[in-house]
Amino acid sequence: MKPFAFSLETKLKVARIEENQSREQVKQARVACKACEDALAEVEQRIKAVEKDMVANMQGLFKLEQVMLFNNYMPVLKSLWQDRRQDLDLANRQLEETQNLLLIKNRESKILMRLREKECEKYRIELNREEQKIVDEIAINRHFHSETQIR
C-alpha cells in the first residue's frame, strides 16, 4: 500500500505560515498601541505640568508674557492630545482587525489539521484491513497446506 499523503498538505502549510504571519502582525499592532498610549500619556503629563505651572504663577506675581505664553501653548497641547488620541483609536482598530484575522487563520489551520487527522485515521484503518487480509491469507494457506500434508 502506498504511504500516507494528505491531499491538502500544501494548503495546510500555507495556512500555518499565514497564521504565524498574523501572530506577528498582532504583536506589532500591540507594540503600536502601547507606543500610542505612551505618547498620549506624555502629552497628558505635559498638559498637567503646564496647568500646574500656570496655577503656581498666578498665586504669586505673574508676568503678562508668561500668561500669554501659557495661553498660546495650551491650545497647541490640546490639539496634540487630540491627535494622539486619534492615533490611539486608529491603532486599537488596527489591533482588533489583526486579531480578527488571526482568529480566521487559526480556524482555517485547525480545520485543515482535523481533516488531515481524519484522513490519517482512515489510512490507518485501511492499512490495518490490508494487514489483516494478508494475515488471513497466510492463515488459510497454512491451514490448507497442513491438511494436504496430513492426507
For each residue, the residues with C-beta under 8 A, 3 or more apart:
1: 126 127 130
2: 5
3:
4: 119 120 123
5: 2 9
6: 9 12 115 116 119 120
7: 119
8: 11 12 112 115 116
9: 5 6 12 13 116
10: 13 14
11: 8 14 15 112
12: 6 8 9 15 16 109 112 113 116
13: 9 10 16 17
14: 10 11 17 18
15: 11 12 18 19 105 108 109 112
16: 12 13 19 20 109
17: 13 14 20 21
18: 14 15 21 22 105 108
19: 15 16 22 23 102 105 106 108 109
20: 16 17 23 24
21: 17 18 24 25
22: 18 19 25 26 98 101 102 105 106
23: 19 20 26 27 102
24: 20 21 27 28
25: 21 22 28 29 98 101 102
26: 22 23 29 30 95 98 99 102
27: 23 24 30 31
28: 24 25 31 32
29: 25 26 32 33 91 94 95 98 99
30: 26 27 33 34 95
31: 27 28 34 35
32: 28 29 35 36 91 94 95
33: 29 30 36 37 88 91 92 95
34: 30 31 37 38
35: 31 32 38 39 91
36: 32 33 39 40 84 87 88 91
37: 33 34 40 41 88
38: 34 35 41 42
39: 35 36 42 43 84 87 88
40: 36 37 43 44 81 84 85 87 88
41: 37 38 44 45
42: 38 39 45 46
43: 39 40 46 47 77 80 81 84
44: 40 41 47 48 81
45: 41 42 48 49
46: 42 43 49 50 77
47: 43 44 50 51 74 77 78 81
48: 44 45 51 52
49: 45 46 52 53
50: 46 47 53 54 70 73 74 77
51: 47 48 54 55
52: 48 49 55 56
53: 49 50 56 57 70
54: 50 51 57 58 67 70
55: 51 52 58 59
56: 52 53 59 60
57: 53 54 60 62 66 67 70
58: 54 55 62
59: 55 56
60: 56 57
61:
62: 57 58 66 67
63: 66 67
64: 67 68
65: 68 69
66: 57 62 63 69 70
67: 54 57 62 63 64 70 71
68: 64 65 71 72
69: 65 66 72 73
70: 50 53 54 57 66 67 73 74
71: 67 68 74
72: 68 69 75 76
73: 50 69 70 76 77
74: 47 50 70 71 77 78
75: 72 78 79
76: 72 73 79 80
77: 43 46 47 50 73 74 80 81
78: 47 74 75 81 82
79: 75 76 82 83
80: 43 76 77 83 84
81: 40 43 44 47 77 78 84 85
82: 78 79 85 86
83: 79 80 86 87
84: 36 39 40 43 80 81 87 88
85: 40 81 82 88 89
86: 82 83 89 90
87: 36 39 40 83 84 90 91
88: 33 36 37 39 40 84 85 91 92
89: 85 86 92 93
90: 86 87 93 94
91: 29 32 33 35 36 87 88 94 95
92: 33 88 89 95 96
93: 89 90 96 97
94: 29 32 90 91 97 98
95: 26 29 30 32 33 91 92 98 99
96: 92 93 99 100
97: 93 94 100 101
98: 22 25 26 29 94 95 101 102
99: 26 29 95 96 102 103
100: 96 97 103 104
101: 22 25 97 98 104 105
102: 19 22 23 25 26 98 99 105 106
103: 99 100 106 107
104: 100 101 107 108
105: 15 18 19 22 101 102 108 109
106: 19 22 102 103 109 110
107: 103 104 110 111
108: 15 18 19 104 105 111 112
109: 12 15 16 19 105 106 112 113
110: 106 107 113 114
111: 107 108 114 115
112: 8 11 12 15 108 109 115 116
113: 12 109 110 116 117
114: 110 111 117 118
115: 6 8 111 112 118 119
116: 6 8 9 12 112 113 119 120
117: 113 114 120 121
118: 114 115 121 122
119: 4 6 7 115 116 122 123
120: 4 6 116 117 123 124
121: 117 118 124 125
122: 118 119 125 126
123: 4 119 120 126 127
124: 120 121 127 128
125: 121 122 128 129
126: 1 122 123 129 130
127: 1 123 124 130 131
128: 124 125 131 132
129: 125 126 132 133
130: 1 126 127 133 134
131: 127 128 134 135
132: 128 129 135 136
133: 129 130 136 137
134: 130 131 137 138
135: 131 132 138 139
136: 132 133 139 140
137: 133 134 140 141
138: 134 135 141 142
139: 135 136 142 143
140: 136 137 143 144
141: 137 138 144 145
142: 138 139 145 146
143: 139 140 146 147
144: 140 141 147 148
145: 141 142 148 149
146: 142 143 149 150
147: 143 144 150 151
148: 144 145 151
149: 145 146
150: 146 147
151: 147 148
